[in-house]
Amino acid sequence: MKLLAIYPSLDIRFVTVVLLAMGLSTPGQAEITSLDSANIDDVLNNAAVSIVNFYADWCRFSQMLHPIFEESSNIVREEFPETKQVVFARVDCDQHSDIAQRYRITKYPTLKMFRNGMMMKREYRGQRSVAAIADFIRQQQVNPVKELQSMEEMNTLDRSKRNIIAYFESKDSENYNTYAKVANILRDDCTFLSAFGDISQAERFSGDNIIYKPVGESIAEMVYLGSLTNFDLTFAWAQDKCVPLVREITFENGEELTEEGIPFLILFHVKEDTQSLEKFQHEVARQLISEKGSINFLHADCEKFRHPLLHIQKTPADCPVIAIDSFRHMYVYPDYKDLNIPGKLRQFVLDLHSGKLHREFHHGPDPTDSTPGQEETGGEAASSPPESSFQKLAPSETRYTILNRGRDEL
């Protein structure tokens, strides 16, 4: 047992010796801020960019990351000496389990990015090396707002992307500062552009303004009508435009979506079947907009997710198929053809939140339940068995989810 207890320290010594031999480690100079419940909000809210190492001392991989993380901090501090420009911080998740729960930490070590206190959707998943972490922070310092030098550049705008364009009288203004903060947070979701002074004058007939150009040449642009100095309003508007209500899930972004910590409502459809996707998007917007934030609305390619479909007893030939992934079970919507029945899709989601889907999954449909969206009638209707709000899967599938993900620490 004593030998086992000292192995972690040997790991640290080994990594540190290697780094020192490579000239990459300078112990004692690292500026890593230890976060706790008393200081975390103040530290993160006052830093333009923070990278936080959520670790556990007993975790071998956490121990290996410590000297790498510290040396990355040394390098970045030399390049960006302003203390509030970049902060390297750490959280001992054993000592501060409340913080780990707050940020949904399920594995160690986890490196999370924050901008002005707001946690970014995408955690750091690059190589755990000094050079890679330092380079990642350098990339975060690049201004995400491209400045237009002439309005002719608008003619070459990539309309396959979501574009937000702002027209300001001056770059040195509160309006632009608010816009830049929003752009930094949503840099991975939209392309942000701006024009100033004489270049933007023709577009500023009623003052500074921001417009959104959706994907596609034929779709009309949208104008932001709120206060340009109100960050919360500007961010909410831009996020609504940059992050679609129904997003595509792939095997590349599945883990990121999982880390948002809320269940999935998924439409499985053939890639070329845009009509089913449009119908699903319409019904989600019509029936479930109030549930945004409690469940993720997603669509997936039937062919790419052929194997997960088999685990809910479906094949691509059955698509379109709608299902909920609760991270414990998958529940299948009874019949895609019922999608446009008022309240039917909403009831399916409400049944998840109430625990009804879980109960029926294990014990079968409630015989006293009436079909959602169907009026109760006399004895004749009672002679027909009520339709379950999901299709029960085989017992062997009770622990399968779309990504077949586990919950073990690294």
C-alpha positions as CSV (number, residue, x, y, z in Angstrom):
1,M,0.0,0.0,0.0
2,K,2.8,2.4,0.8
3,L,4.3,1.8,-2.7
4,L,1.0,2.6,-4.3
5,A,0.7,5.8,-2.2
6,I,4.0,7.2,-3.5
7,Y,3.5,6.5,-7.2
8,P,1.6,9.8,-7.9
9,S,4.5,11.8,-6.5
10,L,6.8,9.8,-8.7
11,D,4.7,10.8,-11.7
12,I,5.0,14.5,-10.8
13,R,8.7,14.2,-10.3
14,F,9.2,12.4,-13.6
15,V,7.2,15.0,-15.6
16,T,8.9,17.9,-13.9
17,V,12.4,16.4,-14.5
18,V,11.5,15.9,-18.2
19,L,10.3,19.4,-18.5
20,L,13.3,20.8,-16.8
21,A,15.6,18.8,-19.1
22,M,13.8,20.3,-22.0
23,G,14.1,23.8,-20.6
24,L,10.3,24.1,-20.3
25,S,9.9,24.3,-16.5
26,T,10.8,27.1,-14.2
27,P,9.3,26.1,-10.8
28,G,8.3,28.8,-8.4
29,Q,7.3,31.4,-10.9
30,A,3.9,30.2,-11.8
31,E,0.9,32.5,-11.0
32,I,-1.9,30.1,-10.5
33,T,-4.9,31.4,-8.6
34,S,-6.6,28.9,-6.3
35,L,-10.3,29.4,-6.4
36,D,-12.9,28.8,-3.7
37,S,-16.4,29.9,-3.0
38,A,-15.3,33.2,-1.6
39,N,-13.2,34.4,-4.5
40,I,-14.3,32.6,-7.6
41,D,-16.8,35.1,-8.9
42,D,-14.6,38.1,-8.2
43,V,-11.6,36.5,-9.9
44,L,-13.4,35.3,-13.0
45,N,-15.7,38.3,-13.5
46,N,-12.7,40.6,-13.6
47,A,-10.6,38.7,-16.1
48,A,-11.0,39.0,-19.8
49,V,-10.0,35.4,-20.3
50,S,-9.6,32.7,-17.6
51,I,-8.6,29.1,-18.0
52,V,-9.4,27.0,-15.0
53,N,-8.0,23.6,-14.1
54,F,-10.6,21.5,-12.2
55,Y,-8.6,18.7,-10.6
56,A,-8.5,16.1,-7.9
57,D,-5.3,15.3,-6.0
58,W,-5.9,11.6,-6.1
59,C,-6.2,11.7,-9.9
60,R,-2.9,10.6,-11.7
61,F,-3.7,12.7,-14.8
62,S,-4.4,15.8,-12.6
63,Q,-1.0,15.3,-11.0
64,M,0.7,15.1,-14.4
65,L,-1.0,18.2,-15.7
66,H,0.1,20.5,-12.7
67,P,3.6,21.3,-13.9
68,I,2.5,21.6,-17.5
69,F,-0.3,24.0,-16.5
70,E,2.1,26.1,-14.4
71,E,4.7,26.4,-17.1
72,S,2.0,27.4,-19.6
73,S,1.0,30.1,-17.2
74,N,4.6,31.4,-17.0
75,I,4.9,31.6,-20.8
76,V,1.5,33.4,-21.2
77,R,2.3,35.8,-18.4
78,E,5.4,36.9,-20.2
79,E,3.5,37.6,-23.4
80,F,0.4,39.1,-21.6
81,P,1.6,40.7,-18.4
82,E,-1.6,42.5,-17.6
83,T,-3.0,40.5,-14.7
84,K,-6.6,40.9,-15.7
85,Q,-6.0,40.0,-19.4
86,V,-5.4,36.3,-18.8
87,V,-5.9,34.4,-15.5
88,F,-4.7,30.8,-14.9
89,A,-6.7,29.3,-12.0
90,R,-7.4,26.0,-10.4
91,V,-10.1,24.3,-8.3
92,D,-9.5,21.4,-6.0
93,C,-12.8,19.6,-6.6
94,D,-12.5,17.4,-3.6
95,Q,-12.2,20.4,-1.3
96,H,-14.8,22.5,-3.3
97,S,-17.4,20.0,-4.5
98,D,-20.0,22.8,-4.7
99,I,-17.9,24.5,-7.4
100,A,-17.5,21.2,-9.3
101,Q,-21.3,20.7,-9.2
102,R,-21.9,24.3,-10.3
103,Y,-19.9,23.8,-13.4
104,R,-20.9,20.2,-14.0
105,I,-17.4,18.7,-13.7
106,T,-17.7,14.9,-14.3
107,K,-14.0,14.0,-15.0
108,Y,-10.6,15.1,-14.0
109,P,-8.7,17.1,-15.0
110,T,-11.0,19.4,-16.9
111,L,-9.9,22.7,-18.4
112,K,-12.7,25.2,-18.7
113,M,-12.6,28.6,-20.5
114,F,-14.2,31.7,-19.1
115,R,-14.7,35.2,-20.5
116,N,-15.6,38.0,-18.1
117,G,-16.9,35.3,-15.8
118,M,-19.1,33.5,-18.4
119,M,-18.2,29.9,-19.0
120,M,-17.7,29.0,-22.6
121,K,-19.5,26.0,-24.0
122,R,-16.3,24.5,-25.4
123,E,-13.8,23.3,-22.9
124,Y,-10.1,22.9,-23.8
125,R,-9.6,19.5,-25.5
126,G,-6.2,20.1,-27.1
127,Q,-2.9,18.4,-26.3
128,R,-2.0,18.7,-22.6
129,S,1.4,20.2,-23.4
130,V,3.0,23.5,-22.5
131,A,3.2,24.7,-26.1
132,A,-0.4,23.6,-27.0
133,I,-2.0,25.3,-23.9
134,A,0.0,28.5,-24.4
135,D,-0.9,28.6,-28.1
136,F,-4.6,28.1,-27.3
137,I,-4.5,31.1,-25.0
138,R,-2.8,33.2,-27.8
139,Q,-5.6,32.3,-30.1
140,Q,-8.2,33.5,-27.6
141,Q,-6.4,36.9,-27.6
142,V,-7.0,37.4,-31.4
143,N,-9.7,40.0,-32.0
144,P,-12.8,38.1,-33.3
145,V,-14.2,41.3,-34.9
146,K,-12.9,41.8,-38.5
147,E,-12.8,45.5,-39.4
148,L,-14.1,46.4,-42.9
149,Q,-11.9,48.7,-44.9
150,S,-14.5,49.4,-47.5
151,M,-18.2,48.5,-48.0
152,E,-17.2,46.6,-51.1
153,E,-16.1,43.8,-48.9
154,M,-19.7,43.1,-48.1
155,N,-20.1,41.8,-51.7
156,T,-17.7,38.9,-50.8
157,L,-19.3,38.0,-47.5
158,D,-19.5,34.3,-47.0
159,R,-23.3,33.7,-46.8
160,S,-22.8,30.1,-45.8
161,K,-22.0,31.4,-42.4
162,R,-24.0,33.5,-39.8
163,N,-22.7,37.0,-40.0
164,I,-23.2,39.9,-37.6
165,I,-22.1,43.4,-38.9
166,A,-21.9,46.5,-36.8
167,Y,-21.7,50.1,-38.0
168,F,-20.2,52.5,-35.5
169,E,-19.1,56.1,-35.6
170,S,-16.0,55.4,-33.5
171,K,-14.1,52.4,-32.3
172,D,-13.4,54.2,-29.1
173,S,-17.0,54.0,-27.8
174,E,-19.1,52.1,-25.3
175,N,-21.2,50.8,-28.1
176,Y,-18.2,49.1,-29.7
177,N,-16.9,47.8,-26.3
178,T,-20.2,46.0,-25.7
179,Y,-20.2,44.6,-29.2
180,A,-16.6,43.3,-28.8
181,K,-17.5,41.5,-25.5
182,V,-20.4,39.8,-27.2
183,A,-18.2,38.8,-30.2
184,N,-15.5,37.3,-27.9
185,I,-18.1,35.0,-26.3
186,L,-19.8,34.0,-29.5
187,R,-16.7,33.9,-31.7
188,D,-17.1,30.2,-32.5
189,D,-20.8,30.6,-33.5
190,C,-20.8,33.6,-35.7
191,T,-18.6,35.8,-37.9
192,F,-18.4,39.3,-36.5
193,L,-17.5,42.3,-38.6
194,S,-17.5,46.1,-38.1
195,A,-17.1,49.4,-39.9
196,F,-16.3,52.8,-38.6
197,G,-16.4,56.5,-39.4
198,D,-16.8,57.5,-43.1
199,I,-16.8,53.8,-44.2
200,S,-19.9,53.1,-42.2
201,Q,-21.6,56.5,-42.6
202,A,-24.1,55.4,-45.2
203,E,-25.4,52.6,-42.8
204,R,-25.7,54.9,-39.8
205,F,-28.5,57.1,-41.0
206,S,-30.2,56.6,-37.7
207,G,-27.1,56.2,-35.6
208,D,-24.9,53.2,-34.7
209,N,-26.5,49.9,-35.4
210,I,-26.0,46.1,-35.6
211,I,-27.5,43.8,-38.2
212,Y,-27.6,40.0,-38.6
213,K,-27.3,38.4,-42.0
214,P,-28.5,34.7,-41.8
215,V,-27.2,31.9,-43.9
216,G,-28.4,32.0,-47.5
217,E,-28.5,34.8,-50.1
218,S,-32.3,35.1,-50.2
219,I,-33.0,35.6,-46.5
220,A,-33.6,39.1,-45.3
221,E,-31.2,40.7,-42.7
222,M,-32.4,41.5,-39.2
223,V,-31.7,44.7,-37.2
224,Y,-31.0,44.8,-33.5
225,L,-33.4,47.3,-31.9
226,G,-32.2,47.2,-28.3
227,S,-29.7,49.3,-26.4
228,L,-26.2,49.1,-27.8
229,T,-24.6,49.6,-24.4
230,N,-26.7,46.9,-22.6
231,F,-24.5,43.8,-22.7
232,D,-27.3,41.4,-21.5
233,L,-29.7,42.5,-24.2
234,T,-27.1,42.6,-27.0
235,F,-25.7,39.2,-26.0
236,A,-29.2,37.6,-25.8
237,W,-30.1,38.9,-29.3
238,A,-26.8,37.8,-30.8
239,Q,-26.9,34.4,-29.2
240,D,-30.4,33.8,-30.5
241,K,-29.1,34.5,-34.0
242,C,-25.8,32.7,-33.8
243,V,-26.9,29.6,-31.9
244,P,-29.8,28.0,-33.8
245,L,-32.7,26.7,-31.7
246,V,-32.2,23.2,-33.3
247,R,-28.6,22.3,-33.6
248,E,-27.0,19.3,-35.4
249,I,-25.3,16.7,-33.2
250,T,-22.3,14.9,-34.5
251,F,-19.7,12.6,-32.9
252,E,-17.4,15.6,-33.0
253,N,-19.5,17.9,-30.9
254,G,-21.5,15.3,-28.9
255,E,-19.3,15.6,-25.8
256,E,-19.6,19.4,-25.8
257,L,-23.4,19.2,-25.9
258,T,-23.4,16.6,-23.2
259,E,-21.4,18.9,-20.9
260,E,-24.2,21.4,-21.1
261,G,-25.9,19.0,-18.7
262,I,-29.4,19.0,-20.0
263,P,-31.2,16.1,-21.9
264,F,-31.5,15.9,-25.7
265,L,-34.6,16.0,-27.9
266,I,-33.3,14.5,-31.2
267,L,-34.7,14.2,-34.6
268,F,-33.0,11.4,-36.6
269,H,-33.5,12.1,-40.3
270,V,-31.9,11.3,-43.6
271,K,-29.5,14.1,-44.5
272,E,-31.3,15.0,-47.7
273,D,-34.7,15.1,-45.9
274,T,-34.8,18.8,-45.2
275,Q,-38.6,18.8,-45.1
276,S,-38.7,16.7,-41.9
277,L,-36.1,18.9,-40.3
278,E,-38.0,22.1,-41.2
279,K,-41.2,20.6,-39.8
280,F,-39.4,19.6,-36.6
281,Q,-37.8,23.1,-36.3
282,H,-41.2,24.7,-36.7
283,E,-42.9,22.5,-34.1
284,V,-40.0,23.0,-31.6
285,A,-40.4,26.8,-32.0
286,R,-44.2,26.6,-31.8
287,Q,-44.5,24.2,-28.9
288,L,-41.3,24.2,-26.9
289,I,-39.7,27.6,-27.0
290,S,-40.4,28.0,-23.2
291,E,-38.5,24.8,-22.6
292,K,-35.3,26.2,-24.1
293,G,-32.7,25.9,-21.3
294,S,-34.2,22.7,-19.9
295,I,-33.6,20.5,-22.9
296,N,-31.4,20.6,-26.0
297,F,-33.1,20.5,-29.4
298,L,-31.0,18.5,-31.9
299,H,-31.0,16.8,-35.2
300,A,-28.8,13.9,-36.3
301,D,-27.9,12.1,-39.6
302,C,-29.6,8.7,-39.6
303,E,-26.8,7.1,-41.5
304,K,-24.1,8.4,-39.2
305,F,-26.1,7.4,-36.2
306,R,-27.1,4.0,-37.6
307,H,-25.7,2.1,-34.6
308,P,-27.5,4.2,-31.9
309,L,-30.7,3.8,-33.9
310,L,-30.4,0.0,-33.7
311,H,-30.3,0.3,-29.9
312,I,-33.7,1.9,-30.0
313,Q,-34.9,-0.8,-32.4
314,K,-34.9,1.5,-35.4
315,T,-33.0,1.7,-38.7
316,P,-32.4,4.5,-41.2
317,A,-35.4,3.1,-43.1
318,D,-37.6,4.2,-40.1
319,C,-36.5,7.8,-40.2
320,P,-37.6,10.4,-39.4
321,V,-37.6,9.3,-35.7
322,I,-37.8,11.5,-32.6
323,A,-36.3,10.5,-29.3
324,I,-35.2,11.9,-26.0
325,D,-31.8,11.0,-24.5
326,S,-32.0,11.6,-20.8
327,F,-28.4,10.4,-20.3
328,R,-29.9,7.4,-18.4
329,H,-32.3,6.1,-21.1
330,M,-33.6,6.8,-24.5
331,Y,-37.3,7.3,-25.0
332,V,-38.9,7.2,-28.5
333,Y,-41.7,9.5,-29.6
334,P,-44.7,7.3,-30.6
335,D,-45.2,8.5,-34.2
336,Y,-43.5,11.2,-36.1
337,K,-46.8,11.8,-38.1
338,D,-48.3,13.1,-34.9
339,L,-45.7,15.9,-34.6
340,N,-48.1,18.7,-35.7
341,I,-50.8,17.7,-33.2
342,P,-51.0,20.7,-30.9
343,G,-49.3,20.1,-27.6
344,K,-48.2,16.5,-28.4
345,L,-44.4,17.2,-28.6
346,R,-44.6,19.5,-25.6
347,Q,-46.3,16.8,-23.6
348,F,-43.6,14.3,-24.5
349,V,-41.0,16.7,-23.0
350,L,-43.1,17.5,-20.0
351,D,-43.5,13.7,-19.4
352,L,-39.7,13.5,-19.2
353,H,-39.5,16.3,-16.6
354,S,-42.3,14.9,-14.5
355,G,-40.6,11.4,-14.4
356,K,-43.5,9.8,-16.3
357,L,-41.3,8.5,-19.1
358,H,-38.9,6.9,-16.6
359,R,-41.7,5.3,-14.7
360,E,-43.4,4.0,-17.8
361,F,-40.1,2.8,-19.2
362,H,-39.7,0.4,-16.3
363,H,-43.4,-0.4,-15.4
364,G,-45.3,0.1,-18.6
365,P,-48.0,2.7,-19.5
366,D,-50.3,4.1,-16.8
367,P,-53.7,2.4,-17.6
368,T,-55.5,5.4,-16.1
369,D,-53.8,7.9,-18.4
370,S,-55.5,9.5,-21.4
371,T,-53.7,10.2,-24.7
372,P,-52.1,13.7,-24.7
373,G,-54.0,16.0,-27.1
374,Q,-57.1,13.7,-27.1
375,E,-60.4,14.8,-25.4
376,E,-61.8,12.4,-22.9
377,T,-65.1,10.9,-24.0
378,G,-67.6,8.3,-22.6
379,G,-67.2,4.6,-22.2
380,E,-66.5,3.9,-25.9
381,A,-63.2,5.7,-25.8
382,A,-62.2,3.9,-22.6
383,S,-62.4,0.6,-24.4
384,S,-59.3,1.5,-26.4
385,P,-56.0,1.2,-24.6
386,P,-54.3,4.6,-24.0
387,E,-51.3,5.4,-26.2
388,S,-48.0,5.5,-24.3
389,S,-46.1,8.8,-24.6
390,F,-43.0,6.7,-25.7
391,Q,-42.2,3.3,-27.1
392,K,-40.7,1.0,-24.4
393,L,-37.3,-0.4,-25.3
394,A,-36.0,-3.9,-24.5
395,P,-34.5,-4.2,-21.0
396,S,-31.1,-4.8,-22.5
397,E,-31.1,-1.2,-23.8
398,T,-31.9,0.6,-20.5
399,R,-28.4,2.1,-20.1
400,Y,-27.8,3.0,-23.8
401,T,-27.6,6.7,-24.8
402,I,-26.9,8.2,-28.2
403,L,-23.1,8.5,-27.7
404,N,-22.9,5.4,-25.4
405,R,-20.9,7.6,-23.0
406,G,-19.7,6.7,-19.6
407,R,-19.4,8.7,-16.5
408,D,-16.0,7.5,-15.2
409,E,-13.3,9.9,-14.3
410,L,-10.1,9.8,-16.4
